[in-house]
């Protein structure tokens, strides 16, 4: 087993991790990820009205019914405009990378997005906001990058209106951005209004198969495997998957779920961030709370001490004390249950339940530190079946952990006995 673990560690370190790290550390990916992360508080606040408008108790739902439209306004103004906010965020993040004015680049990116996705209808003097939600997210990625690169190019090569030396730096900087700003506005205006090219529709047609693929069982399996293979050798798997390569898709899927619920439909997209925390990482990566409970009254002083120290943090989804304290990572005894018997199994288990219609797909952003059982209840809009499903998952995972936990306990007891002699 040690030889196998050494080979697996070498594979993860030399083959799996480097390309993921390189891709995740790309300046464009970093900007997109940071912009999405900055929207998390907005999405959490925007999710609260979804809970109130979808109460599971009929009597309470009846009381709230007259206020549903007003409450939905808050959700619509957050999730419904997520792409517009992202346009500003991505432009701003890339501007920071290049040492440009963040506000200016963010505003230019937002205007270019508006020109592309929602041009003004002169006959009715209105704009369509249909592309401001999840459907426009990938367009913001392209526009934000183009805007930042053009403005960076002009700044680098001193292309712009130059002001006399005595003019304050802030004013000089503002005037220097007029030329690249004009070029960008005219370009996207010409593309959408004059030529009639729908960049958003074009990108949707290209990326739609990828978005569909990101919500399949093999995507769920792949995310779970990469997540846990990285963690098994001590590498933060979440930064590679949940907050790395897959993060844009996870946010897009939850935004699509919110739009479906707002339209009176059931959410159909499974692979979202709340789903991962419901079935892939409840109580932390590897679903380690059952392991902590097994060791609470262990005969081994070390195991008992670590588990008691880890109990409270685990309830709030912080399980580094147990993962690195036992340790679980780099531990041949725990490799199989940790990688395959917990997160990977849990995510596939949750996927099957949702696809069979046995519970609601999570569609509400909930703080990741929310305790287990409460988290799935809130994330699914009050579906009690999700609570039962997670409870059953903990029982199954506990059964999986038990024989390996006892084998490791036996090993440590022998070591402790030798230390006492």
N, C-alpha and C positions, 0 to 999 in steps of 0.2 A: 504493500500500500504506500509506503514511503517513497519507493521508486516511482510509482504512478503519480504521486503528488508532486514529486520533483519535476517530472516530465510536463505535467499540467501547468505548474508554475512557470516553467521555461516557455511553454507555448503562449500563455497569457502575457508574460512579460515581453517576449520577443516578437510574437506574431499578432496577437489580438489587440493589445493596448496601444502600441505606437501609432498605428494608423488612426485609431479613434482619438487619441490625444492630439495628433496633428490636425485632424479635421475639426475637433472641438476647439482647438486654440487658434484656428484661422480667424483673422481679424473680423471677417464678415459674420462668422458664426458667433463669435464673442459678442459683437454688437447686437445681433438678433436675440441671442439668449439674454443679454442684460436688459434689453428693451422689454422682453417678455416678462422677465422676473420683476421688473419695476411695475408691471401691471397687476401683479398678484394681489396686492391689497385692494385694488379697484375691482377685480373679479370677485374677491371674497365678499366685499360690501354689496356688489351687484347681485350676489347669489342669495343674500338674506331675504329679499322680497319673494324669490322663487319658493322658499320654504313656507312663507306665510300664505302664498296663493295656491299652494298644493298641500294643504294640511290633510293628514290621513284620517282624522276624526270628522265624520260627517257634520256633526253639530257645530264644531268650530269652523269648518269650511263654509258652512252656511252663514255664519256671523261675518266672516271675512269677505264673502262674495261681493258685496257692494263696493269694496275697496280694491278689488283685484286690478282694475284698469289703472288706477292711480299707482298701485305698487309696481305693476309691470312697467310703468314709465321709467322707474329707477333702473330696472334690469335692462330695458331697451337702450337707455342712455349710457350704459357701461358696456355690456356685451355687444349691443347693436352698433357701437361705434369703435370697436376694438381695433379695426384696421386703420382708422384715422389716427388713433392714439399711437399705434405702432409706427406709422409713417413718421411722426414727429420723433418718436423714441429712437428708431434706428438711425435716422439722420443725425440726431443729437449725439448718439453714442459713437458713431464713426467720426463726427466732427471732433470729439474729444480725443480720439486716437490720433488725428492729424493736427491737433493744436488749433483748430478753427473755432469760431464762435458757435457754441452749441445751439443757442436759441435761433440764430439766423438760419443755420443749416436745417434744423428741425422744422422751422416754419416753411422754408422753401420746399422741403420734402413733402410736407402736408399739402401745400398748394398744388404741387405736381400730381399728388395722389388724387386730389379733388378734380383736377383737369382731366385726369385719365379715367377715373371711375364714375364720377358724378358731374358731368358737364351741365351747365345751366340751360334749361329749356326756355328759350326766349319767348315762346308763345304763352306759356303759363307762368313764367318767372319762378320756376321751381327746380329743384334738383332731386334726383332719385337717391335715396340712402340705402338701397338694397345691397350695394357693394361695400358698405361700411362695416359690415359684420365679418363673420368668419370667411365668407367667400372672397374677400379682398385681401386676406392676410399675405398670401404669397406674392401678390402684386406689390405690396408695400416693401417686401424684401428687395425686389428688383429696383424699384424707384428709389428707395433709401440709399442703396449702393451707388446707383448712377449719379444721383444728386451729390452725394459726398465726394465721389471720385472727380466729378467735373469741377466742383468748387475747390477741391484740393489741388487739382492740376493748375487751375488759374492762379491760385495763391502761390504755388511753388514756382511758377514761371512769371510771376508779377504781371499777370494779365488782368487789367481792371483800371478803373478810374483812379488816378493818382492825385492826391491833394497836397497842397504846399506844406512845408515842414512845420509851420506854426499851428496847423490844425490839430486839435486834440485827437489822441489815438482812437478813441471810440468812434468819433465821426469819420475819421479816415478809413477805419475798418468797414464801416457801414457803406461808404461810397465805393470801396473796392469790390464789394460783393454785388453791385448793381449789374455789371456786365454778365458774369456767370449766371446770375439770377434770371436775367432777361433771356439769355440763351436757353436755359432750361425751361422756362415758362413757354417760350415760343415753340420749342421742340415738342413738348407734350401737348400743347394746344394744337399744333399742326398735325400731330399724329392722330389725335382723337377727333378734332372738329373738322379739319380740312380733308384729311384722307379718310377718316371714319374708321380707323383701326382700333378695335377694342382689345387693348392689351390685357385687361382683366379676364375677358372671355377667352382669349388665346391661351393665357397661362392656366386657366381653369381646365381647359380641354386637354392640355398636356399633363398637368399634375393630378387630374382627377383619378386616373388609374393608380397613381402612387398613393394618394390619400385613401383610396379604397383598400389598397394592399396593406396600408399601415394599420388597418382595423380588422385584420384577419387573424385566425388562430395561430398561423405560423409567425406572424409579427409579434403576437403575445408571447409565444414560446421563445422566439429569438431575443426579445427584450429581457425576459426572465433569465435566460441562460447567460447572456452577456453580463447582466447585472450581478448575478451570483458568482460567475467564474471570476470576475474582477474582485469581488469582495472576498472570495475564498483565499486569495493570495494577498489580502490587505490593501487592495486598491479600491478607492471610492467608486463603486459601480454606478451609483446614482448620477455622478457627474458625467459619466460616459453615456448614459441612456436617458433616464428620466429628465435630467436637466442638461442633457447634451444633444446627441444626434437626433433623438426622437422628440425633443421638447416642443418644437413648433407644431408637430402633428398632434401631440397630446392636447395642446391648447386649442388647436383648430377643431379637434373632435369635441371637446367640451363646449366650445362656442356653438358648434352645430347642434349639439344636444339642447342647449338653452333655447336656440331658435325654434327647434321642434316643439319643446314644451310650451313655449310662448304662443305657438300656433295651435295648441290644443292636441298635439300628437305625443306619442311615446318616444323617449330618446332611444336612438338605435345604435349610436356609436359606443363601442365598448372600451377601447384602449384610450383612456383619459388619465390624467394625473390622479384624480380621486379614486379611479378604479385600481391603480397601482397601490395606493395607500390602503385601500379596502382589502385587497386580496394578495398583493405581492409583498407589501411591507408594513402590515399592521404590527405595531410594537417594534418596528425597526426592520432592517434588512434581514431576511432569513427567518422571520416570524419566531423570534427567540423567547417570547414570554413563556410558552409552555416549558422550555428548557430551564428557565429561571425558577418556575414553580416546582419543577421536579427536584431541583437542588436546594430548595429552601431549608429542608431538614436533612440534608445529606450528612452522612457519617464523616465525610471529608471536611475538615475545618476550612480549607481553602475554597472548596466549591460552595460551601454554606455561606462563607463570608462574601464571596463575589456575588452570589445570587441575591443575597439580602441587600447588598449595596446597589444592585442593578434593578431591583423591583420597581421602585418609584419612577426612575427615568424611563424604564421600559413601557410603563403605562402611558407615558407621554411620547412614545415613539422614538426614544433616544436609547439605543441599545449598544453604543460603543463600549460601555463598561463591561458588558458580558461578552461581547464579540472579541475584545482585545484582552479582557481580564481572565477568561478561563484558560487559554483562549479558544475561540471557535475557528478563527482564521488560521491558516497554515497548520491545521490540526488534522492528521490523517484519519483519526477516529470519526471526526465530524464531517468530513468532506462530502460523502454521499447524501446524508440527510440535509446538510446545510445548502447544498447546491440544487439537488433534485427534489428533495422531499418537502421543501417548505415553499419558497417563493415561486419556483417554476410550477409546482403542483398547484399552489394556491391560485395563481393567475389563470391557469388552464381550467381549474375548477370553477372559478368565477365566470370565466368566458362562457363555459358550457351552460351554466345556470341562466345567464342573461339571454343567450341565444335560444334556449328552450322556453323562454318567457316565464321562468320561475321567480324572477326578481327584476326590479327596475335597474337599468344601467345608470351608474352614478353620473349626475349632471350638474351638481352644485359644488363649487370650490369651497373647501373647508380647511381651516388652518391645520397643517400637518401634525401639530402637537395634540390634536383632539384625541382623547382616549378611545380605545377600541370599543366596539358595540355602539357607542354614540356616534362615531365617525360615519359608519355606513348608513345609519339612520338619517343623519343630516344630509349626507352626500346623495342619497336617493330620494330626497324629498319626503322622508318619513315612511319609507317602505319597511315594515317590520320583518319581512322575509329576508331582507339583506342582513339584519341583525342576527337572525337565526342561522343564515348561511355562514356568517363569519364565526359564530359560536361553534358550529359544526366543524368549520375549518380548523379552529384552535384544538378541538378534541382530536381530529385526525392527525394533525401535525404533532400533537403531544404523544400520540401512539407511535408515530414515526420516530420521534426523538428518543423515546424511552429506552429501547435496548442499547442504543449507541451511548446515551447518557450514563447508563449503568456500567457499560464496558469501560468508559473513561473514568468513572468514579472508582471502579475496582483497581484500575491502573494507578490512580493517584493515592489510594489508600495504601497500596504497597510501597509507594515512594515515601509517604509520610511515616510509615512504620520503620523504614530503613533510616530515615532522618532522626528518629527518636532513639535509635540504638547508639 
